[in-house]
């Protein structure tokens, strides 16, 4: 999972007003309604991971990143702590940088890179992109109060959609390069082909010489992976179950959260962690706002998320295929996590 484990590759990408309609006492978001209707009617049943990130889900994810089992955040933070100056210098060359971050969330680790950029060029414009205006506002206030020289220009958007709503970035100024951050292993939430499409879209929005910094989680022993997605305190379970609580709140669904359980599974054949919600009993769920009834067999699951884990060299291969020249990869002493810099060519 990541900060931004992020919205579906097929969801929209530019600031927009989502159509709504009222059913009874519930104002229904049409994008959510369509995703839930399609996902729960499918076999096997699934829901898109972007549904995790309402206000409650975003708060729970921040708690997950502090759990001792969740090595991803602290491992990547360690890499950035050690190498932020080198990353900024190599991305900038002889120019000034403007930094854009996709799926920024709280932008906690990003502050290390922003401090390095300010140390190098005195000031920097930082454009965090996220679907959560609450997270972006909190990040803006925190960063501007803590790091003099950073101007935060948040952008509320879903950057993952292609076509006419594809990601577009402001043009670079004279003597300026853009550095896009896609850290936190967020790319791992996408199916492999969708991940490649996303990186190509990012490249299409950049000029030669601009750069992308990509964080990926590496394959490791199964016990370590499973613990990261099923922590002892049950925070990840609460995070997963919150998706049902959100449907109760926003679609007048009638999920009893105690009748579902969180499951994390390592799928070695696909090299991914899967998260599911399993029905503890045979039950029928009403979703009143959609006039939908869903029958669950005992043990039947809703697949809520994938988190792909990569072999060494795979990140660089994805960057190369997307139109970036792999310039440098930094890793930790255990070789659990990689951060790779690609220069657009």
C-alpha positions, 0 to 999 in steps of 0.5 A: 500500500502506499500514500497514495496507493492511488486511484484506478488507472481508469479514473479521471485526472483533472480537477472536476466536479463529480456529478451527484444525485440524491437517493433518499437521504444520500447524495450519491457520487456517480463515480463511486456508484459506478465503481461499486456497482461494477465491482460487486457485480463482478466475479470475483468481486472487487473494489478499486483501492482509491475508495480507501482514501476518504478522510478516515482512510487517509488518517488510518493510512498515516497510522499504518506507515508508523507501524513497526511492521510497515518497513516501506516508509522508514526504509525509503525515508532512510534512502532519501535521508542519505541521498537527497542531495545527490538526487536533487543535484543529478536531476537538476544538472545546471538548472533550477528544479521545480518539483511535482509529486504525484499522489503526495498525501501528507508529503512527509518524506518529500520534505527531505528532498525539498530541504535539499532543493532549497539548500541548492537553489535557495527556493523551490516551487513544489506542486503536490498532486493528490485526490484528497484536498484535506491531505494537500491542505495539511501538507501545504501548511506543514511544509510552508511553516517548516521549510523557508523557501518552499512555495507550495502550489497544490493541485487536486486531481486524479493524475492516472487517467489517459485520453483527453483528461491525461496528466498535463503539467505547467511548462518549465520556465527558462533555465528550469527543469521539472522533477516528478516524484512518484515515491512510496512504491505507489506504482506497485498498486497498478497492474503491470501494463497499467503501470507502464501506461502511467509512466508513459503518460508522465513522460508525455507531459515532460520535456527532454531533460526533465526527470522522474524519481520512482520508488519501488518495493523489492521482493523479499521473504514472505513473512516480512511482506505479510506482516507489513500488510497485516500488522499486529495492532490491526490498523491495516485491517481497520483501513481495509474495513473502512472501505465498507464503512465508506459505502455505508456512509456514502451509499446507504449500504448496510455492511456489518463490519464485524461480519467481514475480516481483513486478509492479506495474501502473498501471490508469488506467481504474480509477485504481489501482496493482495488485500481482501475482505472475506465474508465470515458468514453467508449474508445479503447486503443491501446498498440502498442508494444503488437499489442493489442487493449483493449475496455473499457466500461464507468465505467469499471475498472482495479484492480491494488492493494489489501491491506488486513487488519488483526484482532488482532492475525492473524499475529501471526497465520500466523507466527505459520503456517509458522514455526515460534514461535510467541515471541512478538507483539508490537502495538500502543496506538490506536491498529491500527498496529502490529509488531510481532516477530517470531522465526524459530523453 
